[in-house]
């Protein structure tokens, strides 16, 4: 747990704020525990995936599916080494998305080995995101 706190602390300086100042909705962090689940998020909410990674092996997490228009990638992705793991010990990849429109989106990622683009992923992550928007105004 202390390791995750140490990994998360630099995020405030690198554009992954704990709360987006433009919104009243705090970010939601999804870990491997959300794999295969359906998660409800609020319109405008920042969604941060936190996945174990070790780029020294050459493996990389890549988005394999992002369907629908409800969720968009922000383009922010940052790796933080685990300070307790030593050299080449791995760490955590933080990748962010934004809930852009009310609706449903499926987000899937694969942890691909180096080299062949045809190689199957060593690990996968998938989550269904339900974006809840403001209630429609009644005339």
N, C-alpha and C positions, 0 to 999 in steps of 0.2 A: 504494500500500500504506500509506503514511504517512497518507493521508486516511482510510482505513478504521480505522486505529488511533485517530485523533483522534475519529472518529465513535463508536467503541465505548466510549471512556473514560467518557463521561457515563452510560452504562448502569448502571454500578455504583451510581450515586446515584438512579436512576430506576426501580428495581424490575426490572431485567433483569440479575440477577446472573450472573456467569460460572459460578457453581456454586450451585445451590439448597441452602441449608443443611439443608433437611428431607430431602434425598435424597443418596444416594451417587453418583448419576448426574449428570454435568455436562450442561449444556444442549448442544443441537446447533443450529448456525446453518446455515440453508439460504439460498443465494443463487440468482440466476438460473441458475447452473450446474446446479442440481437440477431445473430445469424439464423436465417430461416423464419424470422418472426415478422409480424406486421406492427408498425409503430405509427402512432398518430402524432403529427407535428402541426404547429400553427403557421399560417400564412406569414411569410417573411422570416421565419425562424432559420437560424444558421444550424446546419446539421454537420457535426464533425465526427468522422469515422476515426477510431483509434485502433489500429491493427498492429499486431506484433510483426516485426520485420527485421531482416538482417541483410542489408545491401552488400555486405562484404562477401556474401555467397554468390552474388550476381542476381539473385532473385529480386523481382520487382512486382509490386501490386499495380494492376492496371484495371481500369473500368472495362468490363466486358458487356455491360448492358445498362442503359439508363433510358427507359422508355417512358413515354408520356411527356407532358409539358409541365407537370406539377413541380418537378425538382430539376434544378440546373446546377452544373458544376461551377464553382467560383474560380477555379484555376489555382487555388492555394493548396499546396501539399508540402509538408515539412517532416523530415525525419529527425528524431532525437534518440541518441544512443543512451542506453541504460548505464548510468555512471557506476553501478555496482557489478556490471557484467564483464568488465575488462575489455581489452582490445578484441575486436571482432566478435563481441559477445551479443550483439543485437540490441534492439530497442523498440521504438514505437513510431509508426507512420501516422501522421495526422493529415487527413484529407477532408476538405470542406465542400459542402453543397448548400444551396439555398432553396427553401420552400417558396416557389415562385408563383404558383397558381393553385387554387383549390382543385383537388382531384387526387388521383392515385398514380404512383410511379413505382417501378421496380428498379432497384439499384443492385447490380451484381459486380463483383470484383474477383479477379484471379491473381494468385501469387505465382508468377511465371519464372521458370528457370532461365538462365542466360542462354543465348545462342538461338536455337530454332524457334521461329515464330509459330510453328505447328505443334510444339510440345504442349501437353496438357498441363494445367496449373497444378502446383504442388499443394495448394490450398485454395478454397473458394469462400466467398462471403456474399450473401444475398439478403436483402431486406426489402419488404414492401412498405412504402411510405404513403400514408393517407394524410394529405394536406387539408387541414380544416381552415376554411376562410371565414370572413365575417358573415353574419346572418344577412340574407338579402333584405333590403329595405322594403317595407310594405307601402303601397301607394296610399 
